[in-house]
Amino acid sequence: MGIEVNRTWIAQPVRQVLSEVWEYISDDSDVTIAEYEPRIDSDSRWYISSENGEIVGAFWMRRINHVTWEAHANVRPKFWGDGKGTEHCRAAIAKMMEETGALKVVASIPTSCEPVMKMAEAIGFVREGVSPRSWQKNGVLYD
């Protein structure tokens, strides 16, 4: 059994994955994982990937316009470092592009998240620009 990717309208599997990565993806906002509600609508999709019946990741795709979507990858830590998360992210993006007709996918990744940048580049993303001091974590501003 290979990678399975399905769109979800249910917050529970998203929360399961996010609870394991929240400390890495949350900024200095006042929202805690307990208060967080995943946005799930026609312009904001969540995909859950699994393999052998186990959830590997939750991937949020947000429409920017009719050809461009923004991607956010959330892979459970137990799947970090072996390339599995990269393959699951690639599969989730492919599914979203197939379902929506998207032609471009972008991602905003803070410089403090170098492993995520490496994963994005492994998928085929190219660094195109910098948004200076636009993300804050533990009181530090990152590009």
N, C-alpha and C positions, 0 to 999 in steps of 0.2 A: 504494500500500500504506500503510495507516494504522498506528496503534499496535497492537502485539500484546503481550498480557500472558499469561504462563503461569506456573503454579506449578512450582517446581523442588524436586526431592529431591536435587539434586547440588550440592555445595559449590563447584565450580570457577567457575561464572559469578558466584556471590555474591562469592567471593574476588577475582575480576577487578575488579568494581566497587569493593568495599571497599578494595582496595589503592590506588585512586586518591583515596579520600576519607578514609582512616584518620586522617590528621593532623588533620582537622576534627572527626571524630566520636568519637575515642577520648578517654577521660578519663585521669586520672593513675594508672591501674592498672598492674600489672606485665605485662599481656598485650600482646604485640606482634602485628602483622598476621601474622607467620610462625607464631605460636602459636595464633591465633584459629581456633576451629572454630564455624561457624554452627550454631545450634540449629535442627534441622529435624525436626519431629514434628507430630502432629495438632493440638496446641495452639500451635504456633509455626511459622508458614508463611512461606516466602520466595517472592516473585513476581519474575520477571525481565521487564522490558519492553524491547521493541525496536521499531525503525522502520527500514524498508528494509534489514533483515538485520543491523543494528548494535545492540548492547546499549546502552540509554540508562540504565537504572537497576535497582537491586535494592531491593525493598521488603519489610521484615520486619513481619509482623503477628503479634501475640501475644494469645492469648485471656486476658481478665481474668475473664469469666464468660460465661454462655450468650448474653448480648445485647451485651456490650461487648468490643471488641478495642482493643489499642494498636497504633499505626502508627509505623514508623520509615522515613523515606525516604532513599535513598542514590542520588543522581544523579551520573553522571560529570561532572567539571568542564567538559568541552568542551561540555556541554549546559546550562550555567548561564546565566541572564540573558536567555534568549529566550522564556521561557514553556513551553518543551518539557518541562522537568522537572515543572512544575506539572501539565501535561496527563497525563503518564505516571503521576504519583502519583495523580491523580484516577482514572485508569483502573484502577490496581492496587487501590485501595481499593474501587472499585465491583465488581471481580471477586471480591475477598475477601468482601464483604458478600453478593453473590449466592450464592457457594458455601457460606457458613457460616450465613446468616440473621441475621448481626449487625445490630443496630439502632443502635448507637452506636460511634463510633471516637474514641479520645482519643490525644493525643500529649504527651509531656513534652519540652519544648524549652528548653535552657539560654538564659538571657538573652544569653549571648555569641554566640549563633547567630541574629542578627537576620535575615539573609536566609532562613533556614529558617522563622522565625516569619512573615515576609511571605508565603512560599509557602503555609504552612498556612492563613493567613487568606484567601489568594486561592482556595484550594480550598473554603473555607467553615467552617473551624475558628473557634471563638470562644474568646478568652482567658477562662477561668473561675476561675483561682486561681493561687496562687504557692506553691512549695515552697522556702522560703528556704534558701540555702547548701547545696544538695543535689547539686551537680555540681562537680567540681574539674578544672581544666585549667591546667597549668603552675604549680601551687601556688596558684592563685586559686580561691576558692569563688564560684560563681554561683548565682542563684536559678533 
